[in-house]
Amino acid sequence: MGLTSFRPDALLADVEHAPRSPMRYEMAVIGLGGMGSAILAEAAARGARAIGLEQYEAAHGLGSSHGRSRIFRTAYFEDSAYVPLLRRASQLWRKLEHDTGEKIFSPTGVLTVGAGGSAIIAGTQRAAAEHDLPLHTFSGRETEARYGGIRMWPEEIAILEKDAGVLDPEGAVKAQLKVARACGAELHFGVAMEGWEACESGFAVWLADGRRIEARTLVLSLGPWVKTTLAALDVPVRIQRNVQAWFHSSTEAFRAPGFPAFLVDREGLPAPLYGFPDFGAGVKAAFHGGGRDTEVEHLERAIDLARDIEPLRRALGDWMPRAAEWLGEASVCMYTMSPDEHFVIDRHPQHPALILCGGFSGHGFKFAPVVGEIAAELALEGGTRHAIDFLSLKRFQKEKGKM
């Protein structure tokens, strides 16, 4: 989006053509992907006069909130501090389905596979123990007997979270936007933000089409385009190019709902392999965080079969023989990697009414509705009921010895 934390000089000419009395709102949300759409819906549902701005079309496929499927799991090996947020997210996903009549979540279960002492297995077990989460653990032989067509390694075990499953990201974004619009939010697509600055009424925001709006609070939910904003706060995020592919098989063994979503961490892979059962378009698979760094402006969207697809095909074939008999399609997704691969959800240190939501590091989409709740509370109430200190900007200041 070309976003900055100041007003570029190039905007001076635009201001001359802006309305003399800018449109004023209680909240402006910039970026309407998975997070922004949820934030806008929550703010509008609370009665705020809110506007949402998106540089592309609704539920577009150019950022990080697309690809037909996202895993939802609660036994979180990344950090058990996420578990309370996931419990609330689960409630809110169900509420979104109820309120809109849209099917967003498919309860396939999620199978986590790795060596008994691996970080992914130990972390999953630790989260379950700390939060009393029901899990089912199987030996390699038991797993192969339960799910025909897979191949376990001798040292591997599998953990099944039966209540986990698969989210529809495009459907979720559209449902959140539906709620936002029904609750009175103003939505604009195909318009980018060129810059913002603090002003007497809160924030002035300049748009690429020459318009200017003002809002008491501002939320930046920019996905990969948050890099410039966070870099200005000495938080160096990386943009990572990752490829997701759909493969076809001649067997019915991997079709939903009988086969679970999966996460496999084994030696020799460039990153953990994750994927989804066949919902009709094939078995989807990708490496979690195994891509190369890039810049948004230079992202290569073309797929290279040798570099992008063959490693995936081999890894999937080793785990699920016959699952990757031929390629259906593939697409590129961007991860916005924070230094510690945990989220950044906080107020701007110089502007408390500016809320930053970014650095979701490839595992954030499942949290979207609770992030919407958190950001709306921070913006409209000045605080949140949720425990998010571990996601604050302060952790980076501590690392630099600033606190």
C-alpha positions as CSV (number, residue, x, y, z in Angstrom):
1,M,0.0,0.0,0.0
2,G,3.0,2.3,0.1
3,L,2.1,3.2,3.7
4,T,4.2,5.5,5.9
5,S,3.9,6.9,9.4
6,F,4.0,10.4,8.0
7,R,2.5,12.5,5.3
8,P,4.6,12.3,2.2
9,D,5.4,15.6,0.4
10,A,3.9,14.1,-2.7
11,L,0.5,14.3,-1.2
12,L,0.5,18.1,-1.0
13,A,-1.0,18.3,-4.5
14,D,-3.7,15.8,-3.6
15,V,-4.7,17.9,-0.6
16,E,-5.5,20.8,-2.8
17,H,-8.2,18.7,-4.5
18,A,-9.5,17.0,-1.4
19,P,-12.9,18.0,0.0
20,R,-12.8,21.1,2.2
21,S,-14.7,19.2,4.9
22,P,-13.2,15.7,5.1
23,M,-15.4,12.8,6.0
24,R,-15.1,12.0,9.7
25,Y,-15.4,8.6,11.4
26,E,-14.9,7.1,14.8
27,M,-12.7,4.4,13.4
28,A,-10.9,3.8,10.1
29,V,-9.6,0.3,9.3
30,I,-7.0,0.0,6.6
31,G,-6.7,-3.4,5.0
32,L,-9.8,-5.7,4.8
33,G,-8.2,-9.2,4.6
34,G,-8.7,-11.8,7.3
35,M,-7.9,-9.4,10.2
36,G,-9.2,-6.1,8.9
37,S,-12.6,-7.5,7.9
38,A,-13.0,-9.0,11.4
39,I,-11.9,-5.8,13.1
40,L,-14.3,-3.7,11.0
41,A,-17.2,-6.1,11.7
42,E,-16.6,-6.0,15.4
43,A,-16.3,-2.2,15.5
44,A,-19.5,-1.8,13.5
45,A,-21.4,-4.3,15.6
46,R,-20.4,-2.2,18.7
47,G,-22.1,0.8,17.1
48,A,-19.0,2.7,15.9
49,R,-19.2,4.8,12.8
50,A,-16.5,3.0,11.0
51,I,-15.0,2.9,7.5
52,G,-12.9,0.1,6.0
53,L,-10.5,0.6,3.1
54,E,-9.0,-2.0,0.9
55,Q,-6.6,-1.5,-2.0
56,Y,-7.9,-4.5,-3.9
57,E,-11.3,-6.3,-4.3
58,A,-13.0,-8.1,-1.5
59,A,-11.5,-11.4,-0.5
60,H,-8.7,-11.0,-3.1
61,G,-5.9,-13.5,-3.6
62,L,-2.9,-11.1,-3.6
63,G,-2.0,-11.2,0.1
64,S,-2.3,-13.7,2.9
65,S,-6.0,-14.5,3.3
66,H,-6.8,-16.8,0.4
67,G,-6.2,-20.4,-0.7
68,R,-9.6,-22.0,0.2
69,S,-8.4,-23.5,3.5
70,R,-6.7,-22.7,6.8
71,I,-6.1,-25.0,9.7
72,F,-7.8,-24.3,13.0
73,R,-6.3,-26.0,16.0
74,T,-6.3,-25.2,19.7
75,A,-3.4,-27.3,21.2
76,Y,-0.9,-24.7,20.1
77,F,2.7,-25.9,20.0
78,E,4.0,-22.4,19.1
79,D,3.1,-21.0,22.6
80,S,0.4,-22.2,25.0
81,A,-0.3,-18.5,25.7
82,Y,-2.3,-18.5,22.5
83,V,-4.8,-21.1,23.7
84,P,-7.2,-18.8,25.5
85,L,-7.3,-16.6,22.4
86,L,-8.0,-19.7,20.3
87,R,-10.8,-20.8,22.6
88,R,-12.4,-17.4,22.1
89,A,-11.8,-17.5,18.4
90,S,-13.6,-20.8,18.2
91,Q,-16.7,-19.3,19.8
92,L,-16.6,-16.3,17.5
93,W,-16.2,-18.5,14.3
94,R,-19.3,-20.4,15.4
95,K,-21.1,-17.1,16.0
96,L,-20.1,-15.8,12.6
97,E,-21.6,-18.9,11.0
98,H,-24.8,-18.5,13.0
99,D,-25.2,-14.8,12.2
100,T,-24.5,-15.0,8.5
101,G,-25.7,-18.5,7.6
102,E,-22.4,-19.2,5.9
103,K,-20.4,-22.5,6.4
104,I,-16.9,-21.4,7.4
105,F,-15.6,-24.3,9.5
106,S,-15.3,-28.0,8.6
107,P,-14.6,-30.2,11.6
108,T,-12.1,-32.7,10.0
109,G,-9.8,-32.9,13.0
110,V,-6.1,-32.1,12.7
111,L,-3.3,-34.7,12.9
112,T,0.1,-33.6,14.2
113,V,2.9,-35.9,13.3
114,G,6.5,-36.0,14.5
115,A,9.2,-37.8,16.4
116,G,8.2,-38.4,20.1
117,G,10.7,-35.8,21.4
118,S,10.3,-33.2,18.7
119,A,9.4,-29.6,19.4
120,I,6.2,-29.8,17.5
121,I,5.0,-32.9,19.5
122,A,6.3,-31.7,22.9
123,G,4.7,-28.2,22.3
124,T,1.3,-29.7,21.4
125,Q,1.4,-31.9,24.4
126,R,2.4,-29.1,26.7
127,A,-0.4,-26.8,25.5
128,A,-2.9,-29.6,26.0
129,A,-1.7,-30.3,29.5
130,E,-1.6,-26.7,30.6
131,H,-5.2,-26.0,29.3
132,D,-6.8,-29.4,29.8
133,L,-7.4,-30.0,26.1
134,P,-8.5,-33.4,24.9
135,L,-6.0,-35.1,22.5
136,H,-5.6,-38.6,21.2
137,T,-2.1,-40.0,20.7
138,F,-1.4,-42.9,18.4
139,S,1.7,-44.9,17.6
140,G,2.9,-45.1,14.0
141,R,1.3,-48.5,13.5
142,E,-2.0,-47.3,15.0
143,T,-2.0,-44.2,12.8
144,E,-1.4,-46.2,9.6
145,A,-4.3,-48.5,10.6
146,R,-6.6,-45.6,11.4
147,Y,-5.8,-43.6,8.2
148,G,-5.2,-45.9,5.3
149,G,-2.8,-44.6,2.7
150,I,-0.3,-42.8,4.9
151,R,3.3,-43.8,5.8
152,M,4.7,-43.2,9.3
153,W,8.4,-43.3,10.1
154,P,9.5,-45.7,12.9
155,E,10.2,-43.0,15.5
156,E,7.0,-41.0,14.8
157,I,3.8,-40.7,16.7
158,A,0.6,-38.8,15.8
159,I,-1.6,-36.6,17.9
160,L,-5.2,-36.1,16.8
161,E,-7.2,-33.0,17.9
162,K,-10.7,-34.2,17.0
163,D,-12.4,-30.8,17.5
164,A,-9.9,-29.0,15.2
165,G,-10.5,-28.6,11.5
166,V,-10.5,-26.4,8.4
167,L,-11.5,-22.7,7.9
168,D,-12.6,-21.2,4.5
169,P,-10.6,-18.0,4.4
170,E,-12.3,-16.3,1.4
171,G,-15.7,-17.3,2.8
172,A,-14.7,-15.9,6.2
173,V,-13.6,-12.6,4.9
174,K,-16.8,-12.2,2.9
175,A,-18.9,-13.2,5.9
176,Q,-17.1,-10.6,8.1
177,L,-17.7,-7.9,5.5
178,K,-21.3,-8.9,5.3
179,V,-21.6,-8.3,9.0
180,A,-19.8,-5.0,8.8
181,R,-22.0,-3.7,6.1
182,A,-25.2,-4.9,7.8
183,C,-24.1,-3.1,11.0
184,G,-23.6,0.2,9.1
185,A,-19.9,0.2,8.3
186,E,-18.8,2.0,5.1
187,L,-16.7,-0.2,2.8
188,H,-14.4,1.0,0.0
189,F,-12.5,-1.3,-2.3
190,G,-9.9,-0.6,-5.0
191,V,-8.5,2.4,-3.1
192,A,-5.2,2.5,-1.4
193,M,-4.0,4.7,1.5
194,E,-1.1,6.9,0.6
195,G,-0.3,8.2,4.1
196,W,-1.6,9.3,7.5
197,E,-0.8,11.8,10.2
198,A,-2.0,12.6,13.6
199,C,-4.3,15.6,13.7
200,E,-6.6,17.5,16.2
201,S,-9.5,15.1,15.6
202,G,-7.4,12.0,15.7
203,F,-5.9,11.0,12.3
204,A,-6.0,12.3,8.8
205,V,-5.8,9.7,6.1
206,W,-5.0,10.5,2.5
207,L,-6.2,8.1,-0.2
208,A,-4.7,7.4,-3.6
209,D,-7.8,8.9,-5.3
210,G,-7.2,12.3,-3.7
211,R,-9.8,12.0,-1.0
212,R,-9.0,12.7,2.7
213,I,-10.8,11.2,5.7
214,E,-10.5,11.8,9.4
215,A,-11.0,9.3,12.2
216,R,-10.7,9.3,15.9
217,T,-9.0,6.0,15.9
218,L,-7.0,4.2,13.1
219,V,-6.3,0.5,12.7
220,L,-3.6,-0.7,10.4
221,S,-4.2,-4.3,9.4
222,L,-2.1,-4.3,6.3
223,G,-0.8,-7.9,6.0
224,P,2.6,-7.9,4.2
225,W,2.2,-4.1,3.6
226,V,2.8,-3.5,7.3
227,K,6.6,-3.9,6.9
228,T,7.3,-0.1,6.4
229,T,5.2,0.8,9.5
230,L,6.9,-1.7,11.8
231,A,10.3,-1.0,10.4
232,A,9.9,2.6,11.5
233,L,9.4,1.2,15.1
234,D,12.6,-0.9,14.8
235,V,10.7,-4.1,14.3
236,P,12.3,-5.7,11.2
237,V,9.7,-8.0,9.6
238,R,10.4,-10.2,6.6
239,I,8.1,-11.0,3.8
240,Q,8.3,-14.6,2.7
241,R,7.1,-16.2,-0.5
242,N,5.4,-19.5,0.0
243,V,3.7,-21.8,-2.5
244,Q,0.5,-23.8,-1.9
245,A,-0.4,-26.6,-4.3
246,W,-3.4,-28.9,-4.9
247,F,-2.7,-32.5,-6.0
248,H,-5.0,-35.1,-7.4
249,S,-5.1,-38.8,-6.5
250,S,-6.7,-41.9,-8.0
251,T,-7.8,-43.0,-4.5
252,E,-10.7,-41.8,-2.4
253,A,-8.7,-42.3,0.9
254,F,-7.8,-38.7,1.3
255,R,-11.2,-37.1,0.8
256,A,-13.0,-34.9,3.5
257,P,-14.4,-35.4,6.0
258,G,-12.9,-38.8,6.5
259,F,-9.3,-37.7,6.3
260,P,-8.0,-34.9,8.6
261,A,-5.9,-31.8,8.0
262,F,-2.3,-32.5,9.0
263,L,1.0,-31.1,10.1
264,V,4.1,-33.2,9.7
265,D,7.5,-32.4,11.0
266,R,10.2,-34.8,10.0
267,E,13.9,-34.7,9.3
268,G,14.9,-33.7,5.8
269,L,12.0,-31.4,5.1
270,P,12.8,-27.7,4.4
271,A,10.0,-26.8,6.9
272,P,7.0,-28.7,8.4
273,L,4.6,-30.0,5.8
274,Y,1.0,-29.1,6.3
275,G,-2.1,-29.8,4.3
276,F,-5.8,-30.5,3.9
277,P,-8.0,-33.4,2.8
278,D,-9.6,-33.3,-0.6
279,F,-12.7,-31.1,-0.5
280,G,-13.1,-31.4,-4.3
281,A,-10.1,-29.6,-5.7
282,G,-7.5,-32.1,-4.6
283,V,-5.2,-32.5,-1.5
284,K,-3.7,-29.2,-0.7
285,A,-0.2,-29.1,0.7
286,A,2.5,-26.5,1.5
287,F,5.6,-26.0,3.6
288,H,5.0,-23.9,6.7
289,G,7.6,-21.1,6.5
290,G,9.9,-22.8,4.0
291,G,9.8,-20.1,1.3
292,R,12.4,-17.5,0.4
293,D,12.4,-13.9,1.5
294,T,11.1,-11.3,-0.9
295,E,9.5,-7.8,-1.1
296,V,5.9,-7.2,-1.8
297,E,6.7,-5.1,-4.8
298,H,8.9,-7.8,-6.3
299,L,6.9,-10.9,-5.4
300,E,7.2,-13.6,-8.0
301,R,3.8,-15.0,-8.6
302,A,4.7,-17.4,-11.4
303,I,5.1,-21.0,-10.3
304,D,8.3,-22.9,-11.1
305,L,7.6,-26.6,-11.3
306,A,11.1,-27.8,-10.4
307,R,11.7,-25.3,-7.5
308,D,8.2,-24.8,-6.1
309,I,6.3,-28.0,-6.8
310,E,8.7,-31.0,-6.9
311,P,9.9,-30.7,-3.3
312,L,6.2,-30.5,-2.2
313,R,5.3,-33.5,-4.4
314,R,8.1,-35.6,-2.9
315,A,7.3,-34.6,0.7
316,L,3.6,-35.3,0.3
317,G,4.3,-38.6,-1.5
318,D,6.5,-39.8,1.3
319,W,3.8,-39.0,3.8
320,M,0.7,-39.9,1.8
321,P,1.7,-42.2,-1.1
322,R,-0.7,-41.8,-4.1
323,A,-1.8,-38.4,-2.8
324,A,0.3,-36.4,-5.3
325,E,-0.2,-38.4,-8.5
326,W,-0.6,-35.2,-10.6
327,L,-0.7,-31.5,-10.0
328,G,-4.0,-29.6,-10.2
329,E,-3.1,-26.0,-9.5
330,A,-0.8,-23.9,-7.3
331,S,-0.6,-20.3,-6.0
332,V,1.6,-18.0,-4.0
333,C,0.9,-16.7,-0.5
334,M,2.9,-14.2,1.5
335,Y,4.0,-14.7,5.2
336,T,4.8,-11.6,7.2
337,M,7.4,-12.8,9.6
338,S,8.1,-11.0,12.8
339,P,11.6,-11.5,14.4
340,D,10.3,-14.1,16.8
341,E,7.4,-15.3,14.6
342,H,4.8,-14.2,17.1
343,F,2.1,-11.6,16.3
344,V,2.3,-7.9,16.8
345,I,-0.9,-6.5,18.3
346,D,-0.4,-3.2,20.1
347,R,-0.9,0.5,20.2
348,H,1.5,2.7,18.4
349,P,4.0,4.0,21.0
350,Q,3.6,7.6,19.9
351,H,-0.1,7.4,19.0
352,P,-2.2,5.3,21.4
353,A,-5.3,5.6,19.2
354,L,-3.4,3.9,16.4
355,I,-3.7,0.1,16.6
356,L,-1.1,-2.1,14.8
357,C,-2.0,-5.6,13.8
358,G,0.7,-7.4,11.8
359,G,3.5,-9.9,11.7
360,F,1.2,-12.9,11.8
361,S,4.0,-15.1,10.5
362,G,1.9,-17.5,8.5
363,H,-0.2,-18.8,11.5
364,G,-2.5,-16.0,12.2
365,F,-5.7,-16.5,10.2
366,K,-7.3,-18.9,12.7
367,F,-7.3,-16.0,15.2
368,A,-9.0,-13.5,13.0
369,P,-12.3,-13.0,14.9
370,V,-10.6,-12.7,18.3
371,V,-8.1,-10.2,16.8
372,G,-11.1,-8.3,15.6
373,E,-12.4,-8.2,19.1
374,I,-9.0,-7.2,20.6
375,A,-8.4,-4.4,18.1
376,A,-11.9,-3.0,18.4
377,E,-11.6,-3.0,22.2
378,L,-8.2,-1.3,22.1
379,A,-9.5,1.3,19.6
380,L,-12.9,2.0,21.2
381,E,-12.3,1.3,24.8
382,G,-8.6,1.9,25.3
383,G,-7.9,-1.6,26.5
384,T,-8.8,-5.2,26.0
385,R,-9.9,-8.1,28.2
386,H,-7.6,-10.5,26.5
387,A,-4.0,-11.3,27.7
388,I,-1.9,-10.0,24.8
389,D,1.2,-8.7,26.6
390,F,3.3,-11.4,24.9
391,L,2.2,-9.9,21.5
392,S,3.2,-6.3,22.4
393,L,5.9,-4.2,20.9
394,K,7.6,-4.1,24.3
395,R,9.3,-7.5,23.7
396,F,11.4,-6.0,20.9
397,Q,12.3,-3.0,23.1
398,K,13.5,-5.3,25.8
399,E,15.7,-7.2,23.3
400,K,17.4,-4.0,22.4
401,G,17.9,-3.0,26.1
402,K,15.5,-0.1,25.9
403,M,13.6,-1.0,28.9
